[in-house]
Amino acid sequence: TPYPNPFNPTTTILFSVPKHEFVSIKVYDINGKLVSVLVEDYFNQGFHSLAWDGTNLSSGQYLVKMESGSFSKVQIASLIK
């Protein structure tokens, strides 16, 4: 979950994993083009957070996609400059 949302220029992505497993979090523009790979790594069970800096991006909506095991979720983050 991105917080704050909308954001300028940084937001924090909060996520949890039920067990030690590989997590991928990527950001795409509204057209589906990959703009940032935030993480591709193993995480222990529990709650985690990471920062996303959109300083070099234009205002607009971005898709934040998290994949872990069989779990996949996409959320919209709005960058307002």
Order of alpha helices (4+ residues) and beta strands (2+ residues): beta-beta-beta-beta-beta-beta-beta
